[in-house]
Amino acid sequence: MISVHASPIGDLGTMDVGGMSVFVREVAKELGARGHKIDIFSRLSDGGSGGKIDLSENVRLLSFGVDTGRLLRRAALYPHLPAFSQQVDDLRSREKLEYDIVHSHYWLSGRVGTWLQERWTSSHVVTFHTLGAVTNMTVGRDLEPELRIKTEQTIVDGCDRILVFTETERSYLMDCYIAPPSKIGVIPCGVDLDLFRPMPKVSARIRVGFDPDESIVLYVGRFAPPKGLERLLQAFSCLRHRQLRLAIIGGDGDGSAADRKLRGLSAELGIGERVTFLGRIEHEQLPRFYSAADVLVLPSHYESFGLVALESMACGTPVVATRVGAMERVVGGDGAGRLVENGTPQELAEGIAAFFSSEYRSSVEMVRRSVLHFSWKNVADAVIGEYRDVLRRSNRRDTNSRRDGRDAPRR
């Protein structure tokens, strides 16, 4: 597995580490437990050390430095990808390894995967997680460079299989990148149902420092434009419910530009005293915060996976989300969640208010029950099925090439 920009053991909730890192780690762990051997290649995480780390049974994390003198963000890593690819290939040569599958995550990793696919005899599977063309289309601004979109097109054209989490993402690939439908596999989202379990609300609030008498609206995630945090703050300013508090988890710390901007907007909207910025919380501690909240809100412009929604619902806490990407698949009815159609601050405010009305009827058990089929085991089953299909097709191509060997060029 290739995950260049985001380590699977990075600080969750910071700018480059989110649901993708959890997906890589959890799927690798499930595959390793079944006897498959997985190496995950990533750049050094902030404060991390290089070399090899055994993450779980049959799973290694191999981290390489990028020689820039500092850790670069996303697109700025592109010029350093050839050196990263060379380090991966050098390790493979030293250890005399042969990989059946290269599974790349995100467009930067996909570029590395394309180069390795050309050097090796491995099949190349890609999960983009988000797409540049769709980010620009849905967020409404030129966030992603043309380099990303062109690179994604190259990856789509050359890879063996693309894995997505929703039919919506499948449609985006076909419409924006002319991806052949036969090349795209749809797999389920996943959540750790053992870690994310309900806790008694009052005791959870006391443990995390919330006032037991307040009503708590929770946001968990990165402070990135596609996440829609600005319109969540605007929506919250429309709510005048007595003792209502917005708790925000995530971000790169008090000194980051995004954090300063959101705090400034809270003050401008006159809600600074009702908004609490909690910073980054360790993944293992999040169940307490989900259980302590009355409702989780995901105001995203674009959401391909929906991990945070699944985690919240696994803890029995309902979700208000915009009707984008994976949210339609994850957030169902029966009181487990509510989808708003256009994501305006007013619509979000109305969606949040519905969970504090006397008409709302649901239970912790009912909310959790709605996501019990989203286990990482089911995700791993689907991924293995896709891998096997890719390898079968590859073997058929190799057989046909050998039959036509007299006419086929060799290298």
N, C-alpha and C positions, 0 to 999 in steps of 0.2 A: 504494500500500500504506500502511496506517495501522498504526503500532506505537507507541502513545502512551507506555507506561510503560517500554519497554525498547529502547534504541537498538541497531541491528544492528552498531554498532562499539563498544558498551559493554564493560566489563571482565567477560569471561566468568567465571562461577563466583560472582560476587557475588549478592546477594539477588534482584535484579530481572533479571539477565542470564543466560540459559541457552540451551537448545536452540532456543527460539523465535527468538532473535536470529540464530542461525546459519541457521535455516531461511529467515527473511526475506532475509538477505543472499545466501545461495547461490542461492535460487530466482530472485531479482531479477537476479543476475549471469548466470544461464543464459538467462533471458528476454531480457535486454539483448543478449547475444551473438548472439541470433537475429533482432535487429532491432526487437524491441518496446521501447517507451520507458516507463520506470518511474520514478515519483517515490515515495520513501519518506518519509512524514511521521512525525517522532518528537519527543519533548521532548528537551531538552539532556541529554546524558549527563554523569556526574560529571566535572567538570574540562573539559568540552567547550566548544566555541564554537558559536554559532548560525550561521544562514545556510545556504548551499548548499555541498555537497561532492560532487564527482563520484566515486562509488564504483567504477564500472567502465563499460564501454561502454554508453551509453544509460541509465545508472542514476544518479539523483541522490538524495542524502540531504538533506532539508530539516528542520532542527531549530528548534523554537520554545521560547522560555522560558515557564515557567509562573510568573506573578507572585505568588509566595508568600514570597519571601525565603529559601527553602530548597527542596531537592529532597524531594518527598513520596513516600511509598511507596504504591503500588497504590490501594486504595479511597479514600484521602485525596485522590487526584487527581480524583475524580468531580466535585466542584463546579466544577472548572476546565475541564472538557471543553467547555462552550459557547464559552469564549474560545479554546480550542485550535481548535475547529471553525471559528470565525470567521476565525482566522489562515490556515487552510487555504483557505477560500473566498476570502479577500482575495487570496491569492497566485494562485489560479486566475483571478480576475477581472483582476488586473494583467497577467498573462502571456497572457491570452486563451486559456486551455487548455480542452480538452474531454477528459474521461476516459471510456473505454469501460467500465472495470471499477474499482470500489473494492473492494479486498481488505483486510479488517480482521483483525487478529491480537489475540486475547484480548478479554475482555468490555468493557474500557474503550474499546478501539479500535472494537469493534463498535457501541458507543453513538454514537461520532463518525460511523462509517459510516452508521448509520441516519439521522442528521440530514442528512448530505450526500446520501444517497439521496433524501430528501424534497425537497432544494433543486435537485438536478441531475437529469439524465436518465440517469445511470450505473446499471448493474447492481451489486448489492451481494453480494459473496462473503465468507464469514466462516470463519476457522479459530480455534476457541476455544483449542486447545492443552490446556487443562484446563477442567473444568466445576465450578462452585461446589457444586452438589448432590452430585456424585460425590466431590469432596474431603471434604465433611462426612461422607458415607456411608462412605468407605473409611478415612479417617484416624481416625474415631471420636471426633471432637470438633468443636465448633462453630467451626471456623476461619474460614469464609467468611460474610459478613453477608447478611441477607435481601435487601439492596439489590442485591448481585451476582446472586443467583438470579432475582429479578424482572426485572432488566435483561437477563439472558441469555434469559429467556422472551420478552421484547419483541423482541430481536434475532432469535431463532429464528422468531418469527411473521412478521417483516417482511422478512427478507433473501431473496435469490434462490437462494442455494446455500450449503451448509455443507460444508466439506472436513474429513475426519477421516483418521486414519492406520490405523485398525483397525476390524474389524467390531464389536469390543467397544464402542468409542466410539460407533459408529453405534447400537448397541442402547441405550446410556445415553441418547442424545439422544431416541430414540423413547419410552423408558420414563419418563424424568424430565421431559422437556419436550414430550412429544407431538409431536415433529417428524415431518412426513410423510416416509416413506422415499424418495419421489421427489426430495426436496430435498437429500438427503445423498449426497455423493460420497466414495468411499474411495480415497485416493492412497497411494503407497508412502512409507516413510521414506527418508532419504538420508544419504550420507556422502561426504567428499572422499577418493576412493581414491588420488589422487596424493599428497596430503599425508600421509595415514595409511597408512604402509607399514611392514613389519617392519624392525627393525634388529637386529644381533647383540646378544644379551642381555647378555653380559659388558661389551662396550664401552658399551652404553646405560647400564648400572648405574654404571660408572665416571664417565660424563659427567654423570649426575644426582646422584651422591654416595651411591648405595646401596652397602651392603656386598655384594660378589659372593658371599659365603658364606651370606647370609641368604635366607630364603624371603619373598617380598614379596606381600602382599595389598594391592590398591589400591582406593581410592574416589575418584571424580572427580565433582564436582557442587556444587550449592548446599546451604547449611545450612538447609534449610526442613523443617518437620515432615513433609510428604508423602514426603520422601526417605528417611526411616527410619534416619537415622544412629545414633540412640540404640540401636536393636536390633542394629545392626552391632557397636557397641562391646560390647554384652552378649554377642553371639555370639563375638566375638574373645576375650572373657574365658574362654570355655569351651574354647578351643584351647590345648593345652599342647605343641604341636609345637616341637621344638628350633629356636632361631634364627628364629622367625616374627615378621615385622614388618608392622604395618598403616600404610600411608602414605595420608594424607588430603589431597586437593587441592581447594581451593575456599574459600568463605567471604568475609567482609567484613573480615578482618584480626583481629589479636590483641585489639583493644579492643572488638569487637562482643559483644553479649550471647550470641549463639548460640555463638561460639567459646569464650567463657569457660565456658559451660554444658557443652559437650562435653569440654573439657579437665578440668573438675571431675569429670565422670562417669568419665573414664578413670582419674583418680586414685582415685576411690571403688572402682572395680572392680579396682584393683591392676594395671592394665596400662599406666600412664602411661609407663613406660620402654620399652614395646614399640610405642607409637603415636607417629607423627611427623606433625605438622601442617605441611604445606608451604605453606599459603596459596594465593593465586591464581597460576596459571601461564599464561603467554601461550598462546593456542590453538595457535600454530605450533610450540611446544615440547612439546606433549603427546605426540606420537609417541614421543619418547625415554622418557617415563615409562610409557606403555603397554607398550612393548617391554621395559622393564626389569622389569616385574612378572611374577609367575607366574600371577596370576589377578586379574580385576577383579570387585568385588562391588557390585551394585545392590540394596539392601535396601528398595526403595520400597514405600510403601503404594499409590501411584497413579503410573503412568508412561505417558503418552499417546504418547510419541514414541520414546524409547530411543536418542537420539543417542550418548550415551557408550558404550553397549554396542556399537554399530556401529563407533565409532572404535577401541575396544579390539580387537575381532575383526578389523578391517581391518589392525591391526598384528600379528595372529597370536596375541593373548593371549585365552584363553578367559574366559567370564563366568559367574558365579553370580548369579542374579536371582530375585526373587519372581515368581510367576506372575500378573502384573498387566498390563493394557493391552497395549502394543506388545511386551512382552517375549516373549509366546508366539509372535509373528510373527518376531521378530528372533533370539532365542536358540534355535538348533536343536539337533539331536542330533549324532551322529558326533564327539563329543568337543569340539565347538566351544563348548558351554555347558551349563549345568545349571539347571533351574528348580526352585525349592522351592515346595511347595504352599501352606503357610500363613504363611510368613515369620516364624515364631517364632525367637528367638535360637538354640535348639537345632537347628532345621532348617537355619538358615543356617550354623551351625558345621559340621554334617555335610556340607552341600554344599561348603563351602570345603575341608574335610579330604579330600574325595574326590579333589581335584586334586593332593594331595600323597601319595596312596597309590600303591603299586606297581602297582595295577590300571589306573591312568589311562594311556591310550595315545592320543596325538594328536600332530599336528605343527603348526608355525607355518603351513605352507602349507595344511593342511587347514582350520584355523580361518579363515584369510583367505578361502579359496575359498567359504566358506559365505555371505559377504556381498557377493560381487562384483556381484550384480544390484541392490544398493542404491546406485546412482550418482545424483548430483544430476541428470544428464541424464534418467534415467528419471523422476525426480520432476517435472522441468520438463515432460516430455512429457505426463504425467498432468494437471498443472495446466492446461496449454494446452488439452487436450481438454475439461476442465471449463469453462474460460472460453468456449470456442467454443460449447458446448452452451447455456450461460447466455445468450449473445448471440443464438443462433438462437431460443431461446424468447422472448426480449425482442422480437426483430423480429416474431415471429408475433403477440405481444400488441399491438404498435404497429399492425400491419396490420389486425387485427381492430377496434382502436379507431377507426381511420380509416374503416373500412367502416360502423361504427355512429355516425359523427361527429355526425349530426343529434341524437341522443339523449344523447350523452356530454357531461358537464360539461367545460368548458375552463378552464385557468388559466395 
